[in-house]
Amino acid sequence: MPPKNLTHFRQLKLYVTQQLQSVHPHIETVINDWRGQEIQLFQADLMDKVQGRVSEKWFYTHLKPLKNEKLPRIDMLNLLCRYVGFEGWQDFLKIEVQKSDMGISENEKAQIEGLKISSSKQDQGFLFTKYPSLKAIVTLSIGLIVALWLLGSSWMSVPQKKYEFCFVDGDSGKPIEGDAIEVVILHEKESPMTKTCDEKGCLEMKGKMEQVKMVVKATYYRNDTIVRILNKQQRREEIRLQTDDYALMIHIFSTSKLEDWQKRRAQLNDMISEKAQFIQVDAENRLGMEIYNKNDFVDKLTMPIKSLKNIKVLETQYNSKGKIVSMRFIQTN
């Protein structure tokens, strides 16, 4: 790979840092300073957003160094790019090249930066004669500044609008209260912003945007991506969330008395993909503690001698066939 791609990889690492900080604002260090807790948070968020996993050894080999000697494998580059919002490594490179390629040669940039404005029109004419491309560049720059100023003035004059979104049960239509509802607001060309609904399951939003895109996460409800064209006349809207039936069943299994364990094993076998991963996290800091495969998880949930009791499911991921492929949970006692 050409050395320039290593420069782009350093930029990608910066985006990875910003992405995790958007979810965990208390992380203030750069990725090169991350240690145990920050790495575990990153691993959990990577699994959450793109169902991918990196080992701690891989992190120390490729993301920890200040200067990389070579790029990681293309599949890992694609994974990181998807994590920060790109389609893959090639899409990321394309955007980065477009940002850096402004169509002005390095010599001309140096000429502009070193140019001292003269009060004499004759001196200015001499400069434009010696460097013909400077006249076009200066003219375009002035035009761009004026256009941006006008656009900014127009934007500032638009009043902010206030909207309220309230989330209700998809079957009963009743407000989803109690457990916090997390809403990740997706901004175009900006990092996501995470907000939490109030005790009534409602979120107030202010801004000048014409539409909003958000990912809604609530305990025992399916994650849903909501896109709304904002209507000046309708300032409040109820949004229905569908129950995460399998996650709720597993919670019930863990809190109820075990009677017919063979029937329960059969039900769990139908619900879970063969390659599923179950991540038990610490109840206080939500860091990963232990990972189970399908067989281990089913055994511990159905055999009293190895039981998992009082499970609270935090998040569930499904495959195209509707089977569980990933679950994060805590044990409350």
Stockholm file with secondary structure:
# STOCKHOLM 1.0

chainA/1-333         MPPKNLTHFRQLKLYVTQQLQSVHPHIETVINDWRGQEIQLFQADLMDKVQGRVSEKWFYTHLKPLKNEKLPRIDMLNLLCRYVGFEGWQDFLKIEVQKSDMGISENEKAQIEGLKISSSKQDQGFLFTKYPSLKAIVTLSIGLIVALWLLGSSWMSVPQKKYEFCFVDGDSGKPIEGDAIEVVILHEKESPMTKTCDEKGCLEMKGKMEQVKMVVKATYYRNDTIVRILNKQQRREEIRLQTDDYALMIHIFSTSKLEDWQKRRAQLNDMISEKAQFIQVDAENRLGMEIYNKNDFVDKLTMPIKSLKNIKVLETQYNSKGKIVSMRFIQTN
#=GR chainA/1-333 SS CCHHHHHHHHHHHHHHHHHHHHHCTTCCSCGGGCCHHHHHHHHHHHHHHHSCCCCHHHHHHHTSCSSCSSCCCHHHHHHHHHHTTCSSHHHHHHHHHHHHCCSCCHHHHHHHHHCCCCSCHHHHHHHHHHSHHHHHHHHHHHHHHHHHHHHHHHHHHSCCEEEEEEEEETTTCCBCCSSCEEEEEECTTSCCEEEECCTTSEEEEEESCSEEEEEEEETTBCCEEEEEECCSSCCEEEEEECBCHHHHHHHHHHHSCCCCHHHHHHHHHHHEEEEEEEEEECTTTCCEEEEECHHHHHHHHHCGGGCCCSEEEEEEEECTTSCEEEEEEEECC
#=GC SS_cons         CCHHHHHHHHHHHHHHHHHHHHHCTTCCSCGGGCCHHHHHHHHHHHHHHHSCCCCHHHHHHHTSCSSCSSCCCHHHHHHHHHHTTCSSHHHHHHHHHHHHCCSCCHHHHHHHHHCCCCSCHHHHHHHHHHSHHHHHHHHHHHHHHHHHHHHHHHHHHSCCEEEEEEEEETTTCCBCCSSCEEEEEECTTSCCEEEECCTTSEEEEEESCSEEEEEEEETTBCCEEEEEECCSSCCEEEEEECBCHHHHHHHHHHHSCCCCHHHHHHHHHHHEEEEEEEEEECTTTCCEEEEECHHHHHHHHHCGGGCCCSEEEEEEEECTTSCEEEEEEEECC
//
